[in-house]
Amino acid sequence: MTTEPANTLYYGDNLDVLRRYIGDKSVDLIYIDPPFNTGGSQKRMRIKAVADENGDRNGFAGRRYRTVPQGSSSYQDCFDDFLAFLMPRINESLRCLRPDGSFFLHLDYREIHYAKVAMDGLLGRSHFMNEIIWAYDFGARQKSRWPTKHDTILWYVMDPEKYTFNYDQMDRIPYMAPGLVTKEKAERGKTPTDVWWNTIVPTNGREKTGYPTQKPLGILNRIIRMHTKPGDTVLDYFGGSGTTGEAAAIHGRRFILVDNNPDAVQVAAKRLARFRPSCVGFEPSFQPEASLF
């Protein structure tokens, strides 16, 4: 087995990459955001707004812009047996975690309950630390049931007696009723709970890559800052648009990302080019700076 140096972006099947390239006890944190098994395909069009007096949309100060299609990104999100796909990958990745490492699994209501039972059986219930609810309030609302506006993130540790939790690095949030606390407390803010309110990636924000199901930096910033130390290595083997890699790099951590979707690895390679990752499994002629996006 060959171990590539971090920062590294792999293009290939994650189970194969885990077995061939990622060494035992070589990473400090694993975060994965696998497909949610929605039963269809995830697809998103990418567009670019170009200044045009006869354009189809208004901009700042009344300027007009024309919408120019930039292609699309997509992947299949349908599994007959989701756990048969997911759990061998999780099992293989756990040997890569250091003894004080943490594992984060990000899913939604469709599969999270089944995954929780499987994770408890794999690691033991005593290794489960938190169920984190990421709540957001954006997008369409169903009229036949309560709108589903949250994801679930499960946090497990390799050793319940020894793990990284940087309480002093916790970002504080405003009190909902600041008049009920002292002025000093209101100014300092309160510590978050296991319910995290964070908007989705804004459609017109700089953070947006155009990749479907992209997760916001705010969620990964909190996880990485709280559960790793500077110089640690973070592994995400459902790398997608590269959010985990960017969050790791901007906080002084190293990253290893894996994905087998060519759209994903091109988006991630371009996004992370300034951090100069090694690109393994790409065509020799591939250059992130010259990608299609």
Backbone torsions as a table, in degrees:
resi	resn	phi	psi	omega
1	MET	NA	135.8	178.1
2	THR	-105.8	134.7	178.6
3	THR	-108.4	119.0	179.8
4	GLU	-83.4	149.2	179.1
5	PRO	-73.1	146.3	169.7
6	ALA	-76.8	151.5	-0.3
7	ASN	-79.4	140.3	-175.8
8	THR	-140.0	139.5	175.0
9	LEU	-121.3	117.4	-178.9
10	TYR	-102.9	137.5	171.5
11	TYR	-109.4	109.8	-179.0
12	GLY	165.1	175.7	177.2
13	ASP	-64.9	128.6	-172.5
14	ASN	-66.0	-33.1	178.7
15	LEU	-65.4	-41.4	177.7
16	ASP	-65.9	-43.0	179.4
17	VAL	-64.3	-43.3	178.5
18	LEU	-57.6	-44.6	-177.2
19	ARG	-69.9	-36.1	-172.0
20	ARG	-91.4	-32.1	-166.4
21	TYR	-120.2	-25.2	-173.0
22	ILE	-97.8	118.4	-173.4
23	GLY	-76.7	161.8	176.0
24	ASP	-62.0	138.3	175.3
25	LYS	48.1	46.3	-175.9
26	SER	-110.2	-7.8	-179.4
27	VAL	-128.0	157.0	-174.6
28	ASP	-102.4	-23.0	180.0
29	LEU	-150.6	138.3	172.1
30	ILE	-118.4	127.3	170.6
31	TYR	-124.5	129.8	175.3
32	ILE	-131.5	142.5	177.3
33	ASP	-126.1	74.9	-175.1
34	PRO	-72.9	172.0	172.1
35	PRO	-53.9	146.5	-175.2
36	PHE	-91.5	1.4	-177.5
37	ASN	58.7	55.0	-179.5
38	THR	-76.1	-14.0	178.5
39	GLY	95.0	4.6	-179.6
40	GLY	-145.8	-142.6	176.9
41	SER	-120.7	148.8	175.3
42	GLN	-99.6	125.2	-176.4
43	LYS	-142.2	141.7	177.0
44	ARG	-145.1	131.9	176.2
45	MET	-80.9	144.3	174.2
46	ARG	-108.3	133.8	179.8
47	ILE	-130.1	161.8	176.6
48	LYS	-133.9	135.9	178.7
49	ALA	-95.5	125.3	-178.7
50	VAL	-117.4	133.5	179.5
51	ALA	-56.1	127.9	-178.2
52	ASP	-160.8	119.3	-177.9
53	GLU	-59.9	-25.7	179.6
54	ASN	-104.8	22.6	-176.6
55	GLY	-69.0	175.1	-174.3
56	ASP	-98.2	5.6	-179.9
57	ARG	-148.0	152.7	177.0
58	ASN	-91.3	148.6	176.0
59	GLY	-125.9	-161.7	-177.8
60	PHE	-62.6	139.5	176.9
61	ALA	59.5	28.9	175.9
62	GLY	79.6	5.8	178.9
63	ARG	-68.0	147.8	180.0
64	ARG	-103.1	145.1	-179.2
65	TYR	-135.6	151.6	177.6
66	ARG	-109.0	134.7	179.8
67	THR	-82.9	124.5	-179.8
68	VAL	-117.0	117.9	178.1
69	PRO	-62.1	140.5	179.7
70	GLN	-120.3	19.7	-178.0
71	GLY	96.5	-168.0	-177.6
72	SER	-148.0	160.4	174.4
73	SER	-122.7	143.7	-178.8
74	SER	-157.5	160.4	170.2
75	TYR	-156.9	154.7	178.8
76	GLN	-78.0	139.6	-175.9
77	ASP	-135.0	58.6	-177.1
78	CYS	-143.3	123.0	-177.6
79	PHE	-133.3	133.0	174.3
80	ASP	-69.0	-37.8	178.6
81	ASP	-135.3	90.5	-173.1
82	PHE	-61.8	-44.5	-177.3
83	LEU	-67.5	-30.6	176.8
84	ALA	-65.3	-28.0	174.3
85	PHE	-79.9	-45.9	-170.4
86	LEU	-78.9	-46.7	-167.6
87	MET	-66.7	-36.3	174.6
88	PRO	-60.3	-33.2	178.1
89	ARG	-70.6	-43.1	176.7
90	ILE	-63.0	-46.1	-179.7
91	ASN	-58.1	-43.8	179.2
92	GLU	-65.3	-35.9	-175.8
93	SER	-75.0	-24.5	-176.3
94	LEU	-63.8	-29.5	178.3
95	ARG	-68.0	-17.9	-179.4
96	CYS	-80.0	-16.8	-177.6
97	LEU	-78.3	140.2	173.4
98	ARG	-71.0	162.1	-174.1
99	PRO	-58.4	-25.8	178.8
100	ASP	-103.3	19.7	-174.8
101	GLY	-81.5	164.3	179.5
102	SER	-122.5	152.3	179.2
103	PHE	-127.4	129.2	179.1
104	PHE	-121.4	127.3	179.8
105	LEU	-117.8	121.0	-174.2
106	HIS	-111.2	115.1	178.5
107	LEU	-141.7	-174.7	173.7
108	ASP	-124.4	-165.4	-170.5
109	TYR	-62.6	-20.1	-174.4
110	ARG	-66.6	-42.9	-172.2
111	GLU	-125.6	-5.8	-170.6
112	ILE	-63.8	-35.0	-177.9
113	HIS	-68.6	-40.5	177.8
114	TYR	-67.9	-39.4	179.3
115	ALA	-66.1	-36.9	178.7
116	LYS	-61.3	-45.6	178.9
117	VAL	-62.8	-42.5	-179.7
118	ALA	-66.4	-39.7	178.8
119	MET	-66.4	-40.2	177.1
120	ASP	-61.1	-38.8	178.3
121	GLY	-70.0	-31.7	-178.2
122	LEU	-77.3	-46.5	-175.3
123	LEU	-102.0	-25.7	-172.6
124	GLY	102.0	139.3	-175.1
125	ARG	-63.5	-25.7	-179.6
126	SER	-70.0	-14.7	179.8
127	HIS	-89.3	-4.1	177.2
128	PHE	-83.2	129.0	-176.1
129	MET	-108.4	-47.0	-175.2
130	ASN	-152.5	147.4	162.6
131	GLU	-103.7	113.2	-178.0
132	ILE	-101.2	130.1	177.5
133	ILE	-102.6	119.2	172.3
134	TRP	-96.4	110.7	-177.8
135	ALA	-106.1	137.3	178.4
136	TYR	-138.3	164.9	-175.5
137	ASP	-138.1	75.5	-175.8
138	PHE	-154.4	145.3	174.8
139	GLY	100.3	-175.7	-174.8
140	ALA	-66.7	157.1	179.4
141	ARG	-124.8	129.9	177.6
142	GLN	-67.1	152.6	178.2
143	LYS	-109.9	-0.5	-179.5
144	SER	-110.1	-4.4	178.4
145	ARG	-161.7	172.9	177.8
146	TRP	-64.4	129.0	-179.5
147	PRO	-60.1	136.5	-179.5
148	THR	-88.2	107.1	-175.4
149	LYS	-130.0	44.7	173.5
150	HIS	-155.9	153.6	169.1
151	ASP	-114.5	167.5	178.7
152	THR	-123.9	135.9	177.7
153	ILE	-121.9	120.5	177.8
154	LEU	-94.7	132.1	178.3
155	TRP	-112.3	120.9	174.7
156	TYR	-120.1	155.1	176.5
157	VAL	-126.0	153.7	177.1
158	MET	-73.3	-33.9	-178.9
159	ASP	-133.9	109.3	-178.4
160	PRO	-62.3	-13.9	180.0
161	GLU	-98.9	-9.6	-176.3
162	LYS	-149.6	106.6	179.2
163	TYR	-157.6	166.4	-177.4
164	THR	-92.6	124.0	174.0
165	PHE	-146.5	96.6	-173.5
166	ASN	-85.5	80.0	-175.9
167	TYR	-55.2	-39.4	-177.7
168	ASP	-68.2	-16.1	178.8
169	GLN	-92.1	2.4	-176.8
170	MET	-68.1	130.2	175.6
171	ASP	-76.0	130.8	-178.6
172	ARG	-89.7	154.9	-176.2
173	ILE	-124.3	157.8	-178.4
174	PRO	-66.3	147.0	170.6
175	TYR	-68.9	140.1	176.6
176	MET	-71.2	-27.5	178.1
177	ALA	-130.0	74.3	-174.9
178	PRO	-61.2	-22.4	179.4
179	GLY	-69.1	-12.7	-178.9
180	LEU	-90.9	-3.1	179.0
181	VAL	-124.5	171.5	180.0
182	THR	-68.2	161.8	178.8
183	LYS	-60.1	-39.3	-179.7
184	GLU	-63.2	-44.3	178.9
185	LYS	-65.3	-40.6	-179.8
186	ALA	-62.4	-40.1	179.5
187	GLU	-69.0	-36.4	-179.4
188	ARG	-75.3	-31.2	-175.9
189	GLY	83.6	172.9	-178.3
190	LYS	-111.6	160.8	178.1
191	THR	-76.6	142.5	178.0
192	PRO	-64.7	160.9	174.6
193	THR	-104.8	-159.3	178.0
194	ASP	-86.8	9.9	170.8
195	VAL	-113.5	115.9	-175.5
196	TRP	-108.9	115.7	174.7
197	TRP	-90.4	116.5	-178.8
198	ASN	-153.5	126.5	-178.7
199	THR	-64.9	160.2	173.1
200	ILE	-70.2	174.1	179.8
201	VAL	-65.3	121.5	-178.3
202	PRO	-59.8	140.1	-177.0
203	THR	-64.9	-26.7	-178.5
204	ASN	-112.7	18.3	-178.0
205	GLY	-89.6	160.6	178.8
206	ARG	-62.4	-26.5	-177.4
207	GLU	-70.7	-22.5	-172.8
208	LYS	-67.3	129.9	177.6
209	THR	-105.9	-16.7	-175.1
210	GLY	90.4	0.1	179.7
211	TYR	-85.7	133.6	-178.2
212	PRO	-63.4	146.5	177.5
213	THR	64.3	21.1	176.4
214	GLN	-59.9	133.2	179.1
215	LYS	-95.8	149.9	-175.4
216	PRO	-74.1	147.8	177.8
217	LEU	-59.2	-32.9	-177.3
218	GLY	-56.2	-38.2	179.5
219	ILE	-68.6	-46.7	-178.5
220	LEU	-72.1	-33.4	175.6
221	ASN	-57.0	-45.7	-177.8
222	ARG	-65.8	-46.0	-178.6
223	ILE	-61.0	-47.8	-174.4
224	ILE	-71.2	-41.3	179.4
225	ARG	-64.9	-37.4	-176.1
226	MET	-80.9	-30.7	-167.2
227	HIS	-116.6	8.9	174.1
228	THR	-139.2	170.0	177.1
229	LYS	-116.3	156.7	176.5
230	PRO	-52.7	135.3	-178.2
231	GLY	90.9	-11.9	177.7
232	ASP	-67.7	165.6	179.9
233	THR	-114.1	132.0	-178.8
234	VAL	-113.0	132.9	-179.9
235	LEU	-115.1	131.4	173.4
236	ASP	-134.7	107.6	-176.5
237	TYR	-98.6	14.6	161.2
238	PHE	-124.7	63.5	-162.6
239	GLY	-64.2	-27.4	176.8
240	GLY	53.6	-130.6	-175.0
241	SER	-80.0	-3.4	175.5
242	GLY	94.7	15.2	-179.0
243	THR	-58.5	-43.0	-180.0
244	THR	-61.4	-42.2	179.2
245	GLY	-63.0	-43.1	-180.0
246	GLU	-65.3	-44.9	179.3
247	ALA	-61.0	-42.1	179.0
248	ALA	-62.2	-47.5	-174.7
249	ALA	-65.2	-42.8	-176.8
250	ILE	-70.3	-16.4	176.7
251	HIS	-104.1	14.3	174.8
252	GLY	78.2	23.2	174.5
253	ARG	-107.3	160.7	175.5
254	ARG	-96.0	156.2	-177.7
255	PHE	-132.2	150.8	170.0
256	ILE	-130.1	118.6	180.0
257	LEU	-119.0	145.7	178.8
258	VAL	-134.7	137.1	171.3
259	ASP	-158.9	148.4	179.7
260	ASN	-109.1	10.9	177.8
261	ASN	-97.8	118.8	-177.3
262	PRO	-60.4	-33.2	175.8
263	ASP	-62.3	-44.2	-178.1
264	ALA	-62.8	-47.8	-174.6
265	VAL	-69.1	-30.4	176.3
266	GLN	-69.8	-43.3	177.1
267	VAL	-61.2	-47.2	-178.3
268	ALA	-65.4	-41.1	-179.1
269	ALA	-62.4	-41.4	178.1
270	LYS	-67.7	-43.7	-178.2
271	ARG	-62.5	-36.3	-173.7
272	LEU	-101.2	7.4	-174.8
273	ALA	-57.2	-34.0	-177.8
274	ARG	-68.2	-15.4	177.1
275	PHE	-95.7	2.1	173.8
276	ARG	51.7	57.2	177.6
277	PRO	-73.6	151.2	167.2
278	SER	-72.5	132.1	-178.7
279	CYS	-106.6	109.3	-174.6
280	VAL	-108.8	130.3	179.2
281	GLY	93.9	-2.1	177.8
282	PHE	-79.4	160.5	170.3
283	GLU	-62.7	143.0	-177.0
284	PRO	-55.7	-29.1	-176.9
285	SER	-85.2	-3.0	-175.2
286	PHE	-67.8	130.2	175.2
287	GLN	-131.0	116.7	-177.7
288	PRO	-55.7	-38.3	-177.1
289	GLU	-66.4	-19.9	-178.3
290	ALA	-108.0	23.7	-177.9
291	SER	-70.1	176.0	-175.3
292	LEU	-78.8	-4.7	-169.9
293	PHE	-101.1	NA	NA
